[in-house]
C-alpha cells in the first residue's frame, strides 16, 4: 500500500462474497463486486459520482472463458477476483489517470500489490499480481483498506453487488438501494 500524490481520478471499490465460506470447493458459490467512482474523498460518506459497477462469479473451471486461477469458491478467491476485475477495468477503460483501489480485505490487497507472498491460491494471486504490475506501469496505483460493514457507501455497494451475484440475484438499482442493505 503506497500513498498517491493528491486525489486519484479513479477510486475502485472491490468486495467478495461467498455463500457458506466453510469447507469450500469448486462448486461453492462465490462472487465479486466492483464500484468505480470519480471524485471520491475516501471518507465513506458516498462522495463522488458512480461511473461504473459490475459483478461476477468466481470461476473455478480451467476450461471456462475468463478463468483466472481460482480452484475453489471462497471469500478469499472472491476478493482476489474483485481485484482482478478492478485492474482489468483500469487497463481497458481507465486511461492513464491515477487510481486507488479500496477493499475491506487486507489479505487480497497485500497479495495483489505484492506486499505478501502467496501461501494458497497461488495461480490466482500470480495472475492478479501480473495485472497489478501492468496497470502500475501505466499510472500511479495504490490500494487502501476500508473497514467492512461500517456504513461506507461505496464499499457497502460493492458488497451488495457481490452478495447478490453469488445468490444469483440482480442487485437493487442504486436509486433504491441504501448502505447496509445486503
N, C-alpha and C positions, 0 to 999 in steps of 0.2 A: 504494500500500500504506500503510494507516494503522493504527496500533495501536488496539485496543479497550480500553476501561476494564474491567479484570477478565477473568475467563474467560468466553468466549462459551458460550451454551447449546448452540448447534449448531456442529459442525465438519463441513464438507463437503469430502471429498477428491475431486478430479477428475483424470482422466488420459485421454489419447487414444492410439490405436494405428492405424498404417497398415501394411498389408502391401505391401512394395515401395515405399518412400517416395521413389522417383526416377522422373522422367518421369511424374508423376501426371496423371490425367484424371478425368472424371466417373464412370468405371467402376472406379477404383482402390478396393479395399475399405478402409474406414476406419471406426472406431467410437470411442465414448467410454464411460467407466465412471464411476460416481458412488457414493460411500460416505458415508452420513450417520451421524455418531456424536454421542452426548451424553457429557459428562464427559471429553473428551479433553484430555490435558495438552500435546499437541503435540510430545512428546519422541521419538515414534517407537516406543515400546515396546508400542504397541497398547492403551494405556489407554483407558478409556471403553467405552461399550456401543454395539454396532451397532444403529442404529434402522431403516435402510433402505439398500438398494442397488439399482442399476439400471444398465442399459447399453443402447446403441442405436447404430444405424448413422448415419453422416454421410449425409444426404440431399442429393443433387445435382440432382434433377429438380424444377424450379419448380412443376410440376403435382401433385406428391406432397404429401399431407396431412402437415404437420409440417415442411415445407421452411422453413429459416430463412436461406438465402442462400449456402450453400456451393456453389461452382461445380465443385470437384474434391474427391476424397477424398485427404487428406494428413494428416500428423501435426498440422500447424497447424490445419487446419479441424476435426480431431477434438478437439484441446484446447479450441478455442473452443466447439465444440458441447457439450463437457462442462461448461464454464462456464454455457452457456445452460441446460442441464438442471438444474444446481445452483440457479440463480437462479429458474427456473420452480418447482422444488420448494419453495423458500422462499416464493414467492408463494402457492402453493396449500396447503402443509402446515405451514409454519414459524412461524405466528403472528406475533408481533412481537418475539420474542426475538433477542438479539444473535447474529450468525453470523460465522464465519471460514471462508473457502474456502481450502483448501491445495492447491497444484498444483506440479508439477515443471516447468512451462512459464512462464518469465518473460515470454516473448512473449505468451501468452494472458492472463496475469494483468494485465500492464501495459496491454494493449489493452482488456480487459474493463472495467477500472476507469477508463479514460480517461486514464491517465498518458501513454500513447503514442498517436500518431495513425496510423491505418491507411495503409499503402502498398499493401497487397494485401488480398484478402478483404474488401473494403470493405462490401458489403451484409451479410455475416455479422457483421462487427465492429459495424456500426451497430445491428444487432438485439440483440447481446449488451450493448452499452453502454446501450441503452434499457432492457433488463431490469435492468441494474445500477442505473440511476437510480431505477427504480420500486421495487426492493427496498430501496435505501438510504434512501428516503423513509419506509419503514415500520419500520426497525430499524437499529441500529448494524451496519455491514457492513465487512469488510476482507478482504484476501487475503494470504497469505504463501507464500513459496517453500519447497518441500521438495526435497531432493536425490533424484534418481531412482535406483532400483535400489541403495539403501543399506540395505535391510532394514527400512524404515519400514513397519510392518504395514498401516496403512490406505491409504497411497499404493500399496503393492505390491498390495493387494486391488483398488484402482481400476484399476491396470494390468492385472491378471489379467482383470477383467470386460471391459475394453476389447479386449484381445487376443482373448479367446475369442469375443466378439461379432463382431469383424472376420473371424475364421476360420469363423464360422457354427456355433460350438460353444457348448454350455451351460457355465457356469462350474462349477468344483468347489464343492460345498457348503462353507460356511465351516468346519464342524466337521472336514472332511477336508483342507482347504487349509492350506498353510504359506507364510509370506512367502518370496518368491523363486521360488515355483512359478508359472511362467507358463502 
